[in-house]
């Protein structure tokens, strides 16, 4: 796994990002804080895992970064350039050349009326590759890289399995050779037997092409061996960020511990005695006197906590 060097600049920097939506109307109108003051960095050639339960805001974070949604407030920088400002032709071109997204549902994300060659080659057309023969060569090369063949290029999405459709989605994202991929739960809709294949494919492409990946998932076990660092989200907020091995060895936030306790044990004997933890913010925190903030408890290990919780976390790490 890649290690951040002290002098290394981040490739993606998210600062105080907020994304709100209006739900309902009239007296039932309410504002939903899908992403609430989220800040993190992703470094070149790193895989940053963003995890949390469904509805916690992780997908909205990814879609806001790539500008499928306009941010309510906050800033996003890619390689030092702000990409959260007013959208124009130049910024749209910059985003399409540098960041691509792999979507969760490999069925809904592919146009059923387009052939695989048209779907995968669409990005090349946007990049100005007008020669049809040249596009064909590049599409076939990318299909081979994701484990498909030239014969698949003339077929339609409904002719493929879920795992193959996700490979097509990966090929579509990779065809423009982006510097960063946002993978939005790319394996959650797939059978368990296929998930490992897709994860290994992403890992291979990352090594071959020097990719940086923001990997969004709701299952901590999926990102355990794939991510260099992991950020845990709960109801729109980041509550813990740490290196993968540190997060699993020393989970500090009670919500992180609850998520980890939900991972099934492969051994049926130990699984029988596994203790599931629950997380109740009103019970587990007392913020009546001091509001929490993100604090660095140990090097590279950040926790959303009060001063009292910070001191308790520091002491638990020393004892450990």
C-alpha positions in Angstrom: 0.0 0.0 0.0 1.2 3.5 -0.7 2.5 5.5 2.2 2.1 9.3 2.5 5.5 11.1 2.6 5.7 14.1 5.0 6.2 16.5 2.1 3.7 14.9 -0.3 0.9 17.2 -1.5 -2.6 15.9 -1.6 -4.2 15.2 -5.0 -7.8 15.8 -3.7 -8.5 18.2 -0.8 -12.0 18.6 0.6 -12.6 21.5 3.0 -15.7 22.0 5.1 -18.0 20.5 2.4 -21.7 20.8 3.0 -24.5 19.5 0.8 -28.1 20.1 1.8 -31.4 19.1 0.1 -34.9 20.4 0.6 -37.4 17.7 1.4 -41.2 18.1 1.2 -43.0 21.4 0.9 -45.2 23.8 2.9 -45.3 23.0 6.6 -43.7 19.6 5.9 -40.7 21.3 4.2 -37.4 20.5 5.9 -33.7 20.8 5.1 -31.7 17.5 5.0 -28.0 17.9 5.8 -26.6 15.1 3.7 -23.0 16.2 4.0 -22.2 18.3 7.0 -18.8 20.1 7.3 -16.7 17.2 5.9 -12.9 17.7 5.4 -10.3 15.2 4.2 -7.4 14.7 1.8 -6.5 11.9 -0.7 -2.9 11.5 -1.8 -1.5 10.4 -5.2 -1.7 6.6 -5.8 -3.6 6.2 -2.6 -6.9 4.3 -2.0 -9.1 6.2 0.5 -12.0 4.3 1.7 -15.2 6.2 2.7 -17.5 3.9 4.8 -20.7 4.2 6.7 -24.3 2.9 6.7 -26.7 3.6 3.8 -27.9 7.2 4.0 -24.8 8.6 5.9 -23.8 10.9 3.0 -20.8 9.0 1.5 -22.3 8.7 -2.0 -23.5 12.3 -1.9 -19.9 13.3 -1.0 -18.5 11.5 -4.0 -21.2 12.9 -6.4 -20.6 16.4 -5.1 -16.8 16.1 -5.6 -17.3 15.1 -9.3 -20.0 17.8 -9.6 -23.1 15.7 -10.2 -24.3 17.9 -7.4 -23.3 21.6 -6.8 -22.0 21.9 -3.3 -24.0 24.0 -0.9 -20.8 25.3 0.7 -17.2 24.5 1.2 -14.4 23.9 -1.2 -12.9 21.0 -3.2 -9.5 21.1 -4.8 -7.9 18.7 -7.2 -4.2 19.0 -7.8 -4.3 22.5 -6.3 -7.2 23.7 -8.6 -10.6 24.5 -7.1 -13.3 22.3 -8.7 -16.2 23.4 -6.5 -16.6 26.9 -8.1 -19.1 28.0 -10.8 -19.3 25.3 -13.5 -18.2 26.3 -17.0 -16.9 24.6 -20.1 -13.3 24.7 -19.0 -14.0 23.2 -15.6 -16.2 20.5 -17.1 -13.4 19.5 -19.5 -10.9 19.5 -16.6 -13.1 17.2 -14.5 -13.8 14.8 -17.4 -10.1 14.5 -18.1 -9.0 13.9 -14.5 -11.8 12.3 -12.5 -14.1 9.4 -13.5 -16.8 7.6 -11.5 -17.8 4.0 -11.3 -21.5 3.7 -10.2 -23.1 1.3 -7.8 -25.7 -0.2 -10.0 -24.1 -1.8 -13.1 -27.6 -2.2 -14.7 -29.0 1.3 -14.3 -25.7 3.1 -15.1 -25.5 1.6 -18.7 -27.7 2.8 -21.5 -29.6 -0.2 -22.8 -29.9 1.2 -26.3 -26.1 1.6 -26.8 -23.6 -1.1 -27.7 -20.7 -1.7 -25.3 -18.4 0.0 -27.9 -20.5 3.1 -27.9 -20.8 3.2 -24.1 -17.1 2.7 -23.4 -16.0 5.0 -26.4 -18.3 7.9 -25.3 -15.5 9.4 -23.2 -13.1 9.3 -26.1 -15.6 11.2 -28.3 -15.8 13.9 -25.6 -12.0 14.0 -25.5 -12.0 14.8 -29.3 -11.1 11.3 -30.7 -13.2 11.6 -33.8 -11.6 8.8 -35.8 -13.9 5.7 -35.5 -11.2 3.2 -36.1 -8.9 4.8 -33.5 -11.7 4.7 -31.0 -12.4 1.1 -31.8 -8.7 0.1 -31.1 -8.7 2.0 -27.8 -12.1 0.5 -26.7 -10.9 -3.1 -27.5 -7.7 -2.5 -25.6 -9.6 -1.3 -22.6 -12.0 -4.2 -22.8 -9.1 -6.6 -22.7 -7.7 -4.9 -19.7 -10.9 -5.5 -17.7 -11.2 -9.1 -18.7 -13.6 -8.8 -21.7 -13.0 -9.4 -25.5 -13.4 -7.7 -28.8 -16.5 -9.8 -29.5 -18.2 -8.1 -26.5 -17.9 -4.7 -28.1 -20.9 -5.1 -30.5 -23.3 -6.5 -27.8 -25.8 -4.7 -25.5 -25.8 -4.4 -21.7 -28.7 -6.9 -21.2 -26.5 -9.6 -22.7 -24.1 -9.5 -19.8 -24.0 -10.7 -16.1 -23.8 -8.3 -13.3 -20.1 -8.8 -12.8 -19.5 -8.3 -16.6 -21.6 -5.1 -16.5 -19.5 -3.7 -13.7 -16.4 -4.5 -15.8 -17.9 -2.5 -18.6 -18.5 0.4 -16.2 -14.9 0.2 -15.1 -13.8 0.2 -18.7 -16.0 3.3 -19.4 -14.4 5.1 -16.5 -10.8 4.1 -17.4 -10.9 4.8 -21.1 -10.0 8.5 -20.6 -7.1 7.5 -18.4 -8.2 9.6 -15.4 -5.9 10.4 -12.5 -8.6 9.6 -10.0 -11.5 7.2 -9.8 -14.5 7.6 -7.5 -15.8 4.1 -7.0 -19.3 4.3 -5.5 -20.1 0.9 -3.9 -18.9 -0.8 -7.1 -19.4 -4.4 -5.6 -22.4 -4.0 -3.3 -24.8 -5.1 -6.1 -22.7 -8.2 -7.0 -22.6 -11.8 -5.7 -20.0 -12.4 -3.1 -18.1 -14.7 -5.4 -17.8 -11.9 -8.0 -16.9 -9.1 -5.5 -13.3 -10.3 -5.0 -12.8 -10.4 -8.8 -13.8 -6.8 -9.2 -11.8 -5.6 -6.2 -8.7 -7.4 -7.6 -9.3 -5.8 -11.0 -9.4 -2.4 -9.5 -6.3 -3.1 -7.5 -4.5 -4.3 -10.7 -5.6 -1.2 -12.7 -4.5 1.0 -9.8 -0.9 -0.4 -9.9 -0.7 -0.4 -13.7 -2.0 3.1 -14.2 -0.9 4.8 -11.0 -4.5 5.5 -10.0 -5.8 7.3 -7.0 -9.1 5.9 -5.8 -11.9 7.2 -3.5 -13.6 3.9 -2.6 -17.1 4.3 -1.2 -18.6 1.3 0.6 -21.0 0.5 3.5 -19.1 -2.7 4.5 -15.9 -2.3 6.4 -14.8 -5.8 5.5 -14.8 -5.0 1.8 -12.3 -2.1 2.2 -10.1 -3.7 4.9 -7.3 -4.9 2.6 -8.0 -2.5 -0.3 -7.7 0.9 1.3 -4.6 2.7 2.6 -6.7 5.0 4.8 -10.3 4.9 5.8 -12.8 7.6 6.7 -15.9 6.7 8.7 -19.1 8.7 8.1 -22.2 9.0 10.3 -25.2 11.1 9.4 -23.3 13.5 7.1 -20.2 13.8 9.3 -16.7 12.2 9.3 -16.3 10.7 12.8 -12.9 8.9 12.4 -10.1 8.9 9.8 -7.0 6.6 10.1 -4.7 4.3 8.3 -6.5 1.0 7.5 -4.5 -1.1 9.9 -4.8 1.5 12.7 -8.6 1.7 12.3 -9.0 -2.0 12.6 -6.5 -2.4 15.4 -7.6 0.6 17.5 -11.1 1.8 16.6 -11.7 4.9 18.8 -15.2 6.1 17.9 -18.1 4.0 19.2 -19.8 4.1 15.8 -16.6 2.6 14.2 -16.6 -0.1 16.9 -20.2 -0.8 16.1 -19.5 -1.2 12.4 -16.6 -3.5 13.0 -18.6 -5.6 15.4 -21.1 -6.2 12.5 -18.5 -8.0 10.3 -19.3 -11.7 10.3 -16.7 -14.2 11.5 -15.6 -16.8 8.9 -15.3 -19.4 11.6 -18.8 -20.6 12.7 -17.5 -21.4 16.2 -16.4 -17.9 16.9 -19.3 -16.4 14.9 -21.7 -17.9 17.4 -20.2 -15.9 20.2 -19.6 -12.7 18.3 -20.9 -9.6 20.3 -22.7 -7.0 18.2 -22.3 -3.5 19.5 -24.9 -0.7 19.0 -24.3 3.0 18.7 -26.5 5.5 20.4 -25.2 9.1 20.2 -27.3 10.4 23.0 -26.1 7.6 25.3 -22.5 7.4 24.1 -21.7 11.2 24.1 -22.2 14.1 26.4 -21.9 17.3 24.3 -23.9 19.5 26.7 -20.8 21.5 27.7 -18.5 21.2 24.8 -19.1 20.7 21.1 -17.0 18.0 19.3 -14.5 18.7 16.6 -12.0 16.7 14.6 -8.8 16.1 16.6 -5.6 14.2 15.8 -5.4 11.6 18.6 -2.3 9.9 17.2 -0.2 10.5 14.1 -2.6 10.3 11.1 -5.5 9.1 13.4 -8.3 11.6 13.6 -11.4 11.5 15.8 -14.5 13.6 16.0 -14.7 14.2 19.7 -14.8 16.5 22.7 -11.8 17.4 24.7 -12.7 14.8 27.4 -13.2 12.1 24.7 -9.9 13.1 23.2 -8.0 12.6 26.4 -9.8 9.2 27.0 -8.8 8.1 23.5 -5.2 9.2 24.0 -5.0 7.2 27.3 -6.6 4.1 25.7 -3.9 4.2 22.9 -1.1 4.5 25.5 -2.5 1.5 27.5 -2.9 -0.5 24.3 
